[in-house]
Amino acid sequence: MLDQGVWAEVKVGDEHLRLFSEHNAIGVQASVYNVKAKNWIAPSEPVDDIEQGKDRAAAHARAYLRNAGNLELPSLDWKKSRSV
């Protein structure tokens, strides 16, 4: 169950990623999903808080994009996740 969280979408070059920082039943976690490949680049990783999760997700996405084609991570527009 999601208590609170944020997500951001990144479309650059041929890449399409979704970044998450969420507080759920097992704690606060950060993750990055590759929409095009339908797999997790960075599966759920425990973090201290939502802000640290945003930073960790952005770092994973930045590294992935650099390796995927020397692409730059654009500015992120974080949106509130739906809560249950």
A tleap script that builds the chain and sets N, CA, C and O, in Angstrom:
source leaprc.protein.ff14SB
mol = sequence {
  NMET LEU ASP GLN GLY VAL TRP ALA GLU VAL
  LYS VAL GLY ASP GLU HIE LEU ARG LEU PHE
  SER GLU HIE ASN ALA ILE GLY VAL GLN ALA
  SER VAL TYR ASN VAL LYS ALA LYS ASN TRP
  ILE ALA PRO SER GLU PRO VAL ASP ASP ILE
  GLU GLN GLY LYS ASP ARG ALA ALA ALA HIE
  ALA ARG ALA TYR LEU ARG ASN ALA GLY ASN
  LEU GLU LEU PRO SER LEU ASP TRP LYS LYS
  SER ARG SER CVAL
}
set mol.1.N position { 0.841 -1.167 0.000 }
set mol.1.CA position { 0.000 0.000 0.000 }
set mol.1.C position { 0.892 1.239 0.000 }
set mol.1.O position { 1.829 1.332 0.794 }
set mol.2.N position { 0.612 2.161 -0.862 }
set mol.2.CA position { 1.371 3.393 -0.993 }
set mol.2.C position { 0.845 4.433 -0.011 }
set mol.2.O position { -0.332 4.791 -0.042 }
set mol.3.N position { 1.731 4.914 0.861 }
set mol.3.CA position { 1.352 5.975 1.804 }
set mol.3.C position { 1.508 7.350 1.170 }
set mol.3.O position { 0.600 8.180 1.223 }
set mol.4.N position { 2.669 7.578 0.571 }
set mol.4.CA position { 2.934 8.834 -0.124 }
set mol.4.C position { 4.117 8.621 -1.043 }
set mol.4.O position { 4.868 7.658 -0.887 }
set mol.5.N position { 4.283 9.511 -1.993 }
set mol.5.CA position { 5.407 9.376 -2.896 }
set mol.5.C position { 5.314 10.317 -4.074 }
set mol.5.O position { 4.342 11.053 -4.246 }
set mol.6.N position { 6.363 10.265 -4.882 }
set mol.6.CA position { 6.434 11.091 -6.087 }
set mol.6.C position { 7.016 10.252 -7.215 }
set mol.6.O position { 7.670 9.235 -6.984 }
set mol.7.N position { 6.764 10.700 -8.436 }
set mol.7.CA position { 7.323 10.040 -9.608 }
set mol.7.C position { 7.618 11.082 -10.661 }
set mol.7.O position { 7.037 12.167 -10.657 }
set mol.8.N position { 8.536 10.744 -11.574 }
set mol.8.CA position { 8.887 11.641 -12.683 }
set mol.8.C position { 9.080 10.794 -13.934 }
set mol.8.O position { 9.500 9.639 -13.861 }
set mol.9.N position { 8.770 11.379 -15.064 }
set mol.9.CA position { 8.910 10.682 -16.345 }
set mol.9.C position { 10.001 11.358 -17.151 }
set mol.9.O position { 10.089 12.585 -17.189 }
set mol.10.N position { 10.835 10.546 -17.798 }
set mol.10.CA position { 11.943 11.054 -18.602 }
set mol.10.C position { 11.847 10.432 -19.991 }
set mol.10.O position { 11.808 9.211 -20.143 }
set mol.11.N position { 11.812 11.299 -20.998 }
set mol.11.CA position { 11.868 10.850 -22.393 }
set mol.11.C position { 12.997 11.634 -23.050 }
set mol.11.O position { 12.905 12.845 -23.250 }
set mol.12.N position { 14.064 10.909 -23.381 }
set mol.12.CA position { 15.217 11.548 -24.023 }
set mol.12.C position { 15.800 10.543 -25.016 }
set mol.12.O position { 16.004 9.375 -24.685 }
set mol.13.N position { 16.064 11.014 -26.239 }
set mol.13.CA position { 16.514 10.099 -27.283 }
set mol.13.C position { 15.460 9.019 -27.473 }
set mol.13.O position { 14.271 9.321 -27.582 }
set mol.14.N position { 15.886 7.771 -27.514 }
set mol.14.CA position { 14.958 6.637 -27.618 }
set mol.14.C position { 14.589 6.071 -26.257 }
set mol.14.O position { 13.904 5.052 -26.176 }
set mol.15.N position { 15.031 6.716 -25.197 }
set mol.15.CA position { 14.807 6.201 -23.845 }
set mol.15.C position { 13.550 6.796 -23.213 }
set mol.15.O position { 13.223 7.965 -23.417 }
set mol.16.N position { 12.858 5.959 -22.442 }
set mol.16.CA position { 11.643 6.368 -21.731 }
set mol.16.C position { 11.703 5.725 -20.349 }
set mol.16.O position { 11.537 4.513 -20.212 }
set mol.17.N position { 11.940 6.543 -19.328 }
set mol.17.CA position { 12.099 6.052 -17.969 }
set mol.17.C position { 11.056 6.656 -17.040 }
set mol.17.O position { 10.544 7.748 -17.283 }
set mol.18.N position { 10.750 5.922 -15.965 }
set mol.18.CA position { 9.921 6.456 -14.882 }
set mol.18.C position { 10.699 6.288 -13.582 }
set mol.18.O position { 11.179 5.200 -13.263 }
set mol.19.N position { 10.813 7.375 -12.848 }
set mol.19.CA position { 11.541 7.393 -11.588 }
set mol.19.C position { 10.534 7.473 -10.451 }
set mol.19.O position { 9.538 8.190 -10.550 }
set mol.20.N position { 10.786 6.742 -9.377 }
set mol.20.CA position { 9.867 6.710 -8.241 }
set mol.20.C position { 10.609 6.911 -6.928 }
set mol.20.O position { 11.723 6.420 -6.747 }
set mol.21.N position { 9.979 7.635 -6.019 }
set mol.21.CA position { 10.408 7.736 -4.633 }
set mol.21.C position { 9.133 7.645 -3.816 }
set mol.21.O position { 8.309 8.560 -3.827 }
set mol.22.N position { 8.974 6.531 -3.104 }
set mol.22.CA position { 7.682 6.250 -2.475 }
set mol.22.C position { 7.832 5.682 -1.070 }
set mol.22.O position { 8.786 4.970 -0.759 }
set mol.23.N position { 6.869 6.018 -0.244 }
set mol.23.CA position { 6.767 5.428 1.092 }
set mol.23.C position { 5.609 4.447 1.045 }
set mol.23.O position { 4.458 4.832 0.842 }
set mol.24.N position { 5.934 3.158 1.239 }
set mol.24.CA position { 4.903 2.121 1.177 }
set mol.24.C position { 4.973 1.262 2.434 }
set mol.24.O position { 5.612 1.647 3.413 }
set mol.25.N position { 4.328 0.117 2.414 }
set mol.25.CA position { 4.228 -0.741 3.594 }
set mol.25.C position { 5.585 -1.229 4.101 }
set mol.25.O position { 5.715 -1.548 5.283 }
set mol.26.N position { 6.587 -1.293 3.244 }
set mol.26.CA position { 7.889 -1.783 3.693 }
set mol.26.C position { 8.923 -0.675 3.882 }
set mol.26.O position { 10.098 -0.965 4.106 }
set mol.27.N position { 8.513 0.564 3.798 }
set mol.27.CA position { 9.416 1.689 4.030 }
set mol.27.C position { 9.503 2.625 2.842 }
set mol.27.O position { 8.698 2.551 1.913 }
set mol.28.N position { 10.492 3.510 2.882 }
set mol.28.CA position { 10.705 4.469 1.796 }
set mol.28.C position { 11.681 3.839 0.808 }
set mol.28.O position { 12.728 3.317 1.193 }
set mol.29.N position { 11.321 3.896 -0.474 }
set mol.29.CA position { 12.124 3.258 -1.507 }
set mol.29.C position { 12.227 4.122 -2.750 }
set mol.29.O position { 11.334 4.911 -3.060 }
set mol.30.N position { 13.341 3.955 -3.456 }
set mol.30.CA position { 13.556 4.617 -4.743 }
set mol.30.C position { 13.702 3.534 -5.806 }
set mol.30.O position { 14.227 2.455 -5.534 }
set mol.31.N position { 13.234 3.829 -7.019 }
set mol.31.CA position { 13.371 2.867 -8.113 }
set mol.31.C position { 13.275 3.595 -9.451 }
set mol.31.O position { 12.791 4.724 -9.532 }
set mol.32.N position { 13.754 2.916 -10.504 }
set mol.32.CA position { 13.708 3.459 -11.868 }
set mol.32.C position { 13.247 2.345 -12.799 }
set mol.32.O position { 13.799 1.245 -12.784 }
set mol.33.N position { 12.231 2.637 -13.609 }
set mol.33.CA position { 11.647 1.669 -14.532 }
set mol.33.C position { 11.876 2.115 -15.974 }
set mol.33.O position { 11.674 3.282 -16.309 }
set mol.34.N position { 12.302 1.176 -16.826 }
set mol.34.CA position { 12.470 1.440 -18.250 }
set mol.34.C position { 11.168 1.060 -18.938 }
set mol.34.O position { 10.865 -0.124 -19.081 }
set mol.35.N position { 10.404 2.046 -19.362 }
set mol.35.CA position { 9.087 1.817 -19.954 }
set mol.35.C position { 9.211 1.074 -21.284 }
set mol.35.O position { 8.434 0.161 -21.564 }
set mol.36.N position { 10.176 1.461 -22.090 }
set mol.36.CA position { 10.339 0.852 -23.412 }
set mol.36.C position { 10.734 -0.625 -23.313 }
set mol.36.O position { 10.179 -1.466 -24.020 }
set mol.37.N position { 11.689 -0.937 -22.441 }
set mol.37.CA position { 12.170 -2.314 -22.296 }
set mol.37.C position { 11.313 -3.128 -21.325 }
set mol.37.O position { 11.441 -4.350 -21.249 }
set mol.38.N position { 10.449 -2.451 -20.591 }
set mol.38.CA position { 9.571 -3.081 -19.599 }
set mol.38.C position { 10.362 -3.867 -18.552 }
set mol.38.O position { 10.068 -5.027 -18.266 }
set mol.39.N position { 11.384 -3.194 -17.985 }
set mol.39.CA position { 12.141 -3.809 -16.903 }
set mol.39.C position { 12.650 -2.725 -15.950 }
set mol.39.O position { 12.654 -1.538 -16.275 }
set mol.40.N position { 13.072 -3.159 -14.786 }
set mol.40.CA position { 13.575 -2.238 -13.770 }
set mol.40.C position { 15.063 -2.012 -13.979 }
set mol.40.O position { 15.845 -2.962 -14.017 }
set mol.41.N position { 15.444 -0.764 -14.112 }
set mol.41.CA position { 16.856 -0.389 -14.176 }
set mol.41.C position { 17.421 -0.430 -12.765 }
set mol.41.O position { 18.514 -0.946 -12.534 }
set mol.42.N position { 16.675 0.111 -11.843 }
set mol.42.CA position { 17.048 0.107 -10.428 }
set mol.42.C position { 15.818 -0.329 -9.646 }
set mol.42.O position { 14.913 0.471 -9.406 }
set mol.43.N position { 15.783 -1.613 -9.244 }
set mol.43.CA position { 14.635 -2.067 -8.465 }
set mol.43.C position { 14.594 -1.354 -7.114 }
set mol.43.O position { 15.540 -0.659 -6.744 }
set mol.44.N position { 13.526 -1.526 -6.400 }
set mol.44.CA position { 13.317 -0.832 -5.134 }
set mol.44.C position { 14.536 -0.898 -4.228 }
set mol.44.O position { 15.039 -1.972 -3.898 }
set mol.45.N position { 14.992 0.280 -3.838 }
set mol.45.CA position { 16.163 0.431 -2.983 }
set mol.45.C position { 15.750 1.233 -1.751 }
set mol.45.O position { 15.171 2.310 -1.896 }
set mol.46.N position { 16.029 0.744 -0.550 }
set mol.46.CA position { 15.631 1.492 0.642 }
set mol.46.C position { 16.408 2.806 0.764 }
set mol.46.O position { 17.612 2.860 0.514 }
set mol.47.N position { 15.691 3.858 1.153 }
set mol.47.CA position { 16.281 5.175 1.388 }
set mol.47.C position { 15.698 5.734 2.678 }
set mol.47.O position { 14.743 5.184 3.228 }
set mol.48.N position { 16.279 6.832 3.156 }
set mol.48.CA position { 15.839 7.414 4.427 }
set mol.48.C position { 14.537 8.201 4.319 }
set mol.48.O position { 13.706 8.164 5.226 }
set mol.49.N position { 14.361 8.915 3.199 }
set mol.49.CA position { 13.161 9.728 3.036 }
set mol.49.C position { 12.893 9.984 1.553 }
set mol.49.O position { 13.694 9.617 0.692 }
set mol.50.N position { 11.766 10.612 1.272 }
set mol.50.CA position { 11.351 10.863 -0.122 }
set mol.50.C position { 12.401 11.677 -0.873 }
set mol.50.O position { 12.694 11.382 -2.032 }
set mol.51.N position { 12.970 12.696 -0.230 }
set mol.51.CA position { 13.971 13.538 -0.904 }
set mol.51.C position { 15.215 12.730 -1.272 }
set mol.51.O position { 15.738 12.870 -2.378 }
set mol.52.N position { 15.688 11.894 -0.366 }
set mol.52.CA position { 16.832 11.049 -0.681 }
set mol.52.C position { 16.460 10.077 -1.801 }
set mol.52.O position { 17.293 9.774 -2.655 }
set mol.53.N position { 15.231 9.592 -1.806 }
set mol.53.CA position { 14.771 8.706 -2.862 }
set mol.53.C position { 14.784 9.389 -4.224 }
set mol.53.O position { 15.159 8.779 -5.225 }
set mol.54.N position { 14.377 10.643 -4.260 }
set mol.54.CA position { 14.420 11.402 -5.516 }
set mol.54.C position { 15.855 11.517 -6.013 }
set mol.54.O position { 16.125 11.346 -7.201 }
set mol.55.N position { 16.774 11.811 -5.091 }
set mol.55.CA position { 18.183 11.935 -5.467 }
set mol.55.C position { 18.750 10.611 -5.971 }
set mol.55.O position { 19.469 10.586 -6.969 }
set mol.56.N position { 18.430 9.506 -5.286 }
set mol.56.CA position { 18.938 8.187 -5.681 }
set mol.56.C position { 18.371 7.763 -7.035 }
set mol.56.O position { 19.105 7.266 -7.889 }
set mol.57.N position { 17.068 7.958 -7.232 }
set mol.57.CA position { 16.448 7.603 -8.512 }
set mol.57.C position { 17.063 8.415 -9.648 }
set mol.57.O position { 17.346 7.874 -10.717 }
set mol.58.N position { 17.269 9.704 -9.420 }
set mol.58.CA position { 17.877 10.566 -10.440 }
set mol.58.C position { 19.306 10.111 -10.745 }
set mol.58.O position { 19.720 10.113 -11.904 }
set mol.59.N position { 20.054 9.726 -9.723 }
set mol.59.CA position { 21.433 9.258 -9.935 }
set mol.59.C position { 21.447 7.978 -10.774 }
set mol.59.O position { 22.272 7.835 -11.676 }
set mol.60.N position { 20.539 7.053 -10.480 }
set mol.60.CA position { 20.458 5.814 -11.269 }
set mol.60.C position { 20.080 6.121 -12.718 }
set mol.60.O position { 20.668 5.567 -13.646 }
set mol.61.N position { 19.105 6.997 -12.907 }
set mol.61.CA position { 18.668 7.350 -14.261 }
set mol.61.C position { 19.788 8.066 -15.022 }
set mol.61.O position { 20.005 7.799 -16.204 }
set mol.62.N position { 20.493 8.971 -14.350 }
set mol.62.CA position { 21.597 9.705 -14.973 }
set mol.62.C position { 22.679 8.726 -15.455 }
set mol.62.O position { 23.162 8.838 -16.582 }
set mol.63.N position { 23.052 7.781 -14.611 }
set mol.63.CA position { 24.077 6.793 -14.977 }
set mol.63.C position { 23.596 5.919 -16.129 }
set mol.63.O position { 24.362 5.631 -17.049 }
set mol.64.N position { 22.336 5.493 -16.088 }
set mol.64.CA position { 21.794 4.662 -17.160 }
set mol.64.C position { 21.818 5.410 -18.497 }
set mol.64.O position { 22.247 4.862 -19.512 }
set mol.65.N position { 21.363 6.644 -18.491 }
set mol.65.CA position { 21.317 7.424 -19.731 }
set mol.65.C position { 22.714 7.687 -20.287 }
set mol.65.O position { 22.917 7.662 -21.501 }
set mol.66.N position { 23.664 7.934 -19.412 }
set mol.66.CA position { 25.043 8.153 -19.840 }
set mol.66.C position { 25.568 6.901 -20.551 }
set mol.66.O position { 26.203 6.996 -21.601 }
set mol.67.N position { 25.295 5.727 -19.965 }
set mol.67.CA position { 25.755 4.469 -20.563 }
set mol.67.C position { 24.960 4.074 -21.805 }
set mol.67.O position { 25.487 3.392 -22.684 }
set mol.68.N position { 23.701 4.494 -21.885 }
set mol.68.CA position { 22.829 4.107 -22.999 }
set mol.68.C position { 23.101 4.887 -24.272 }
set mol.68.O position { 22.610 4.508 -25.336 }
set mol.69.N position { 23.852 5.943 -24.197 }
set mol.69.CA position { 24.100 6.715 -25.404 }
set mol.69.C position { 24.621 8.101 -25.114 }
set mol.69.O position { 24.416 9.028 -25.898 }
set mol.70.N position { 25.293 8.243 -23.991 }
set mol.70.CA position { 25.844 9.532 -23.592 }
set mol.70.C position { 24.760 10.614 -23.571 }
set mol.70.O position { 24.980 11.743 -24.010 }
set mol.71.N position { 23.582 10.241 -23.051 }
set mol.71.CA position { 22.450 11.161 -22.964 }
set mol.71.C position { 22.448 11.863 -21.609 }
set mol.71.O position { 22.931 11.319 -20.616 }
set mol.72.N position { 21.910 13.050 -21.581 }
set mol.72.CA position { 21.826 13.840 -20.351 }
set mol.72.C position { 20.444 13.704 -19.732 }
set mol.72.O position { 19.439 13.657 -20.441 }
set mol.73.N position { 20.400 13.643 -18.413 }
set mol.73.CA position { 19.134 13.634 -17.685 }
set mol.73.C position { 18.556 15.041 -17.701 }
set mol.73.O position { 19.201 15.970 -17.215 }
set mol.74.N position { 17.354 15.224 -18.249 }
set mol.74.CA position { 16.751 16.565 -18.264 }
set mol.74.C position { 16.253 16.941 -16.866 }
set mol.74.O position { 16.292 16.125 -15.945 }
set mol.75.N position { 15.795 18.159 -16.722 }
set mol.75.CA position { 15.176 18.590 -15.462 }
set mol.75.C position { 13.988 17.686 -15.168 }
set mol.75.O position { 13.240 17.309 -16.071 }
set mol.76.N position { 13.826 17.349 -13.914 }
set mol.76.CA position { 12.751 16.440 -13.532 }
set mol.76.C position { 11.566 17.203 -12.973 }
set mol.76.O position { 11.725 18.122 -12.169 }
set mol.77.N position { 10.385 16.816 -13.402 }
set mol.77.CA position { 9.132 17.377 -12.902 }
set mol.77.C position { 8.464 16.297 -12.059 }
set mol.77.O position { 7.755 15.437 -12.582 }
set mol.78.N position { 8.696 16.349 -10.751 }
set mol.78.CA position { 8.157 15.325 -9.846 }
set mol.78.C position { 6.680 15.579 -9.604 }
set mol.78.O position { 6.262 16.707 -9.343 }
set mol.79.N position { 5.897 14.513 -9.695 }
set mol.79.CA position { 4.450 14.579 -9.476 }
set mol.79.C position { 4.099 13.684 -8.293 }
set mol.79.O position { 4.787 12.697 -8.034 }
set mol.80.N position { 3.034 14.025 -7.576 }
set mol.80.CA position { 2.594 13.200 -6.469 }
set mol.80.C position { 2.030 11.881 -6.984 }
set mol.80.O position { 1.273 11.842 -7.954 }
set mol.81.N position { 2.419 10.802 -6.306 }
set mol.81.CA position { 1.874 9.486 -6.627 }
set mol.81.C position { 0.470 9.376 -6.063 }
set mol.81.O position { 0.116 10.054 -5.098 }
set mol.82.N position { -0.313 8.523 -6.670 }
set mol.82.CA position { -1.647 8.285 -6.128 }
set mol.82.C position { -1.520 7.535 -4.820 }
set mol.82.O position { -0.651 6.675 -4.679 }
set mol.83.N position { -2.363 7.845 -3.875 }
set mol.83.CA position { -2.342 7.105 -2.613 }
set mol.83.C position { -3.610 6.300 -2.482 }
set mol.83.O position { -4.642 6.627 -3.067 }
set mol.84.N position { -3.516 5.258 -1.717 }
set mol.84.CA position { -4.660 4.358 -1.530 }
set mol.84.C position { -5.255 4.589 -0.172 }
set mol.84.O position { -6.232 3.935 0.194 }
savepdb mol mol.pdb
quit
